[in-house]
């Protein structure tokens, strides 16, 4: 395990880069900051993103919080194996990463695919989760026509993945700073075609309705009411399935942490800071 300084986000303190070889056979890259006593916050990014997708939120988040933000397997600067992109595989990576970092319990913040991993982890390892935040989430993708329509296009991808495809896929509902968007696209272009295909196929298999009742962590749902993928009914399913849960609605699309990072950070601070 090694560590080096990678950036200083305004107001968020210095972030360091670490790499850890896991028993699952992959080496995970992660960014981290701080050594506070409160439970650390672990950020789990979405499909074909990286830890940097939370940059705007991390700039606005209190610098006193300990933060760990991994690049999920296949993404960012982590290893990109040919197989094993199910939620169980990501959850095992997270468990091993937390063990390696000496983290007994963490608050989890997951966006989209990261929220499915967070759901699975919280249901299977309840003693390791303090609070849970699900950003742009649902219990299942299986019957989403907007998602199913993408599958043949993603299945046809070959390396190098065309940047035009990444632009079309990643452009949010509302404008974000040009520099931020360029950074997002740069990170997305690190994801090879086989990961686009495999990770997407595994997302289509997700049906977490049977395990929602096993999530005991206090849970906050962050949802943008312009989200073209997950609708209000998806939030109602989560609210009815997770006992201790509530909803915060944003005037955004699928990426509130991109479109309104300061507001997202304030809501996170309020929820994670509660006793």
C-alpha positions in Angstrom: 0.0 0.0 0.0 1.4 3.4 -1.0 0.2 6.9 -0.7 1.0 10.3 -2.4 -0.6 13.7 -2.5 -2.7 14.2 -5.6 -4.6 17.4 -5.2 -5.8 20.1 -2.8 -9.5 21.0 -3.4 -10.4 24.5 -2.3 -11.8 24.4 1.2 -11.6 20.6 1.3 -8.0 20.1 2.3 -5.4 17.9 0.7 -6.3 14.6 -0.9 -3.9 11.7 -1.1 -3.8 8.8 -3.6 -3.5 5.3 -2.4 -3.3 1.8 -4.0 -4.2 -1.4 -2.3 -3.9 -5.0 -3.6 -6.9 -6.9 -2.4 -7.4 -10.6 -1.8 -10.1 -10.5 -4.5 -7.2 -10.2 -7.0 -7.6 -6.5 -8.0 -5.6 -3.4 -7.0 -7.9 -0.6 -6.1 -6.9 3.1 -6.4 -8.5 5.4 -3.8 -8.4 9.0 -2.7 -8.4 9.8 0.9 -8.2 12.8 3.3 -8.3 13.3 7.1 -8.1 11.2 10.2 -11.1 12.4 12.2 -12.6 10.4 15.0 -16.1 10.4 13.5 -17.0 7.6 11.1 -15.3 8.2 7.8 -17.4 8.8 4.7 -16.9 6.4 1.8 -18.0 7.7 -1.6 -19.0 5.2 -4.3 -19.2 6.7 -7.8 -21.5 5.7 -10.7 -21.0 3.7 -13.8 -18.0 4.7 -16.0 -17.2 7.5 -13.5 -14.4 7.7 -11.0 -13.8 9.1 -7.5 -13.4 12.5 -9.1 -17.1 12.7 -10.0 -17.6 13.8 -6.4 -15.0 16.6 -6.7 -17.6 19.4 -6.4 -19.2 17.9 -3.3 -15.8 17.3 -1.7 -14.8 20.9 -2.2 -17.9 22.0 -0.2 -17.7 19.2 2.4 -16.2 20.0 5.8 -12.4 19.5 5.7 -12.7 17.9 9.2 -14.4 14.8 7.8 -12.3 11.8 7.0 -13.1 10.8 3.4 -12.3 7.7 1.3 -13.3 7.7 -2.3 -12.2 4.6 -4.3 -12.2 4.0 -8.0 -14.3 0.9 -8.4 -12.8 -2.0 -10.2 -12.7 -1.4 -13.9 -12.8 2.4 -13.4 -10.5 5.3 -13.0 -7.0 4.2 -11.9 -8.0 0.8 -10.5 -7.3 -2.5 -12.1 -9.6 -3.4 -15.0 -10.0 -7.2 -15.1 -11.9 -9.0 -17.7 -14.6 -10.3 -15.4 -16.5 -10.0 -12.2 -18.5 -6.7 -12.1 -21.5 -7.9 -10.1 -22.6 -5.9 -7.0 -21.3 -8.7 -4.9 -17.8 -8.3 -6.4 -17.7 -4.5 -5.8 -19.1 -5.1 -2.3 -16.3 -7.6 -1.5 -13.7 -5.1 -2.8 -15.2 -2.5 -0.5 -15.1 -4.8 2.5 -11.5 -5.7 1.9 -10.5 -2.1 1.3 -12.2 -1.0 4.6 -10.4 -3.9 6.4 -7.1 -2.9 4.9 -7.6 0.8 6.0 -8.6 -0.2 9.5 -12.2 1.1 9.0 -14.6 -0.8 11.2 -17.7 1.3 10.3 -18.3 4.0 7.7 -21.0 6.2 6.3 -21.6 5.3 2.7 -22.6 7.7 -0.1 -23.3 6.0 -3.4 -24.5 7.4 -6.8 -26.4 5.3 -9.3 -24.3 2.1 -9.7 -22.5 3.1 -6.5 -25.9 3.3 -4.8 -26.7 -0.3 -5.8 -23.3 -1.4 -4.4 -24.1 0.6 -1.2 -27.5 -1.1 -0.9 -26.0 -4.6 -1.2 -23.2 -3.8 1.2 -25.5 -2.3 3.8 -27.8 -5.3 3.6 -25.0 -7.9 3.8 -22.7 -6.1 6.3 -25.0 -4.0 8.5 -22.5 -3.7 11.3 -20.0 -2.0 9.0 -22.4 0.9 7.9 -23.3 3.9 10.0 -25.5 6.0 7.7 -26.4 5.4 4.1 -27.0 8.0 1.3 -28.4 6.8 -2.0 -28.1 9.3 -4.7 -30.2 8.8 -7.9 -31.1 5.3 -6.9 -33.8 2.6 -7.3 -34.3 -1.0 -6.3 -33.9 -2.4 -9.9 -33.1 -1.5 -13.4 -34.6 -4.5 -15.0 -37.7 -2.8 -16.5 -36.2 0.6 -17.4 -36.8 1.1 -21.1 -34.3 4.1 -21.2 -31.6 1.7 -19.9 -32.6 -1.4 -21.9 -32.5 0.8 -25.1 -28.8 1.5 -24.4 -27.7 -2.2 -24.2 -27.2 -2.9 -27.9 -25.2 0.3 -28.3 -23.0 -0.6 -25.3 -22.6 -4.2 -26.3 -21.3 -3.0 -29.7 -18.5 -0.9 -28.1 -14.9 -1.7 -29.0 -11.7 -0.1 -27.9 -11.0 2.8 -28.1 -14.5 3.8 -27.0 -15.5 6.8 -29.1 -15.3 10.1 -27.1 -18.5 11.2 -28.9 -20.3 8.2 -27.2 -18.9 9.1 -23.8 -20.1 12.7 -24.3 -23.6 11.7 -25.2 -23.7 9.3 -22.3 -22.4 11.6 -19.7 -23.9 15.0 -20.6 -26.1 15.9 -17.6 -29.6 17.4 -17.7 -28.4 20.9 -16.6 -25.1 22.7 -17.5 -22.0 22.2 -15.4 -18.7 24.1 -15.6 -16.8 23.2 -18.8 -13.6 22.3 -16.8 -15.5 19.9 -14.6 -17.2 18.2 -17.6 -13.8 17.8 -19.3 -12.5 16.1 -16.2 -15.5 13.8 -16.1 -15.0 12.8 -19.8 -11.2 12.3 -19.2 -12.0 9.8 -16.4 -14.7 8.1 -18.5 -12.3 7.5 -21.3 -10.1 5.4 -18.9 -12.9 2.8 -18.9 -12.3 0.1 -21.6 -15.1 -1.4 -23.7 -15.1 -4.7 -21.9 -15.9 -2.9 -18.6 -18.7 -0.8 -20.2 -20.2 -4.1 -21.4 -19.7 -6.3 -18.4 -20.6 -3.7 -15.7 -23.8 -2.7 -17.7 -24.9 -6.3 -18.0 -24.5 -6.8 -14.3 -26.5 -3.6 -13.6 -29.4 -5.1 -15.5 -29.4 -8.1 -13.2 -29.9 -6.0 -10.1 -33.2 -6.6 -8.2 -32.7 -5.4 -4.6 -36.4 -5.3 -3.5 -36.0 -8.6 -1.6 -33.1 -7.2 0.5 -34.2 -3.7 1.2 -35.7 -4.9 4.5 -32.3 -6.0 5.6 -30.9 -2.4 5.5 -31.0 -1.1 9.1 -28.8 2.0 8.6 -30.6 5.4 8.7 -30.9 6.1 5.0 -31.2 9.3 3.0 -32.4 9.3 -0.6 -31.2 12.1 -2.8 -33.2 12.3 -6.0 -33.4 14.8 -8.9 -37.0 15.3 -10.1 -35.7 15.7 -13.7 -34.0 12.3 -13.6 -34.8 10.5 -16.9 -33.7 7.2 -15.5 -35.2 6.8 -12.0 -38.6 8.3 -11.3 -40.6 9.1 -8.1 -42.1 5.7 -8.0 -38.6 4.2 -7.6 -38.0 6.4 -4.6 -41.3 5.2 -3.1 -40.2 1.6 -3.5 -37.0 2.4 -1.6 -38.8 4.3 1.1 -41.3 1.5 1.7 -38.6 -1.1 1.7 -35.9 0.6 3.9 -37.4 1.1 7.4 -35.4 4.2 8.5 -35.4 6.2 5.3 -36.4 9.7 4.0 -36.3 11.5 0.7 -34.6 14.8 -0.3 -35.8 16.1 -3.7 -33.6 18.3 -5.9 -34.4 20.3 -9.0 -31.8 18.4 -11.0 -31.4 15.4 -13.3 -29.6 12.2 -12.6 -26.5 13.9 -11.2 -27.3 16.3 -8.4 -23.7 16.1 -7.1 -22.6 17.5 -10.5 -25.4 20.0 -11.0 -25.8 21.3 -7.5 -22.7 20.3 -5.5 -22.9 22.9 -2.8 -26.6 22.1 -2.1 -25.8 18.4 -2.2 -22.9 18.8 0.3 -25.1 20.9 2.7 -27.7 18.1 2.7 -25.0 15.5 3.3 -23.5 17.4 6.2 -26.9 17.8 7.8 -27.7 14.1 7.5 -24.3 12.6 8.3 -23.8 15.0 11.2 -26.9 14.0 13.0 -26.4 11.8 16.2 
